Amino acid sequence: MCPSRICFVFINLMFIVFSAFLVGLGIIVQTSLNGDYGFLKGHLSTASVLSVAFGALLFLTAILALLSVCYRTRVLFFVHVFSLIILIVVELSAGIAGFVAKSSMFKVITDDLRSGQSKYTSNRLVNTTWDSLQRDLKCCGVDHYNEWYKYLGNDSLPDSCCNRYIVGCGSGVVSTGKFYQDNCAEAIVNWTDTNEMVIAVFYSTLVTMHLLCLLCLQRHVHTPRFYDPFLDDL
């Protein structure tokens, strides 16, 4: 059974909240890429831009829905239906593309991290990205912590590998065992899997709500009552 206009308004207000979340998420990711994770900006900035763009599209679609109810005009109603169809197509396409590109993106990122290890002591951007990654994910090296020996000397690791970060703690830390021993490739996979479930639930909820809205709106296309005053639904 299709919701009343009041329920319809509530759902679209929820879409506005979702859009604010997506825009905020995109801005936070982009800020991180401009700062701590600058070395990976070339690969991940697209995701942050798409998050902001999708949030903006979701916001505009919700506003059109509210305007179509407030002004009760069929023009705005059909514009909203059309924009909703476009939004659903974009959501489904983005979901499929993200799923397909996941493994290739992981390989690109890990390959870049490997190539960046040789520049750890000479490139500030690489240094900051590696330190941020290892501290945040509590890991060391791409596949194994001993990768750093080639660049920092035997038994020495970046300070960000230490369990307790102190400037200079990485020198000879291997002999003490007080460092992150998990590799970062596995840590990235674990982080992705953990957050993937949250994203999947959020995304599935969004798509399902849009499909339900579209089905309900389709039933109202030839129903003048949809444009009657709000009190008729109470």
Secondary structure, DSSP 8 states (H G I E B T S, - for coil): ----HHHHHHHHHHHHHHHHHHHHHHHHHHHHHHTTTGGGHHHHHHHHHHHHHHHHHHHHHHHHHHHHHHTT-HHHHHHHHHHHHHHHHHHHHHHHHHHHHHHHHHHHHHHHHHHHHTTTTT-HHHHHHHHHHHHHHT--SSS-GGGGHHHH-TT---GGGBSS--TTTTTTGGGTT-B--S-HHHHHHHHHHHHHHHHHHHHHHHHHHHHHHHHHHHHHTT-GGGGS-GGGG-
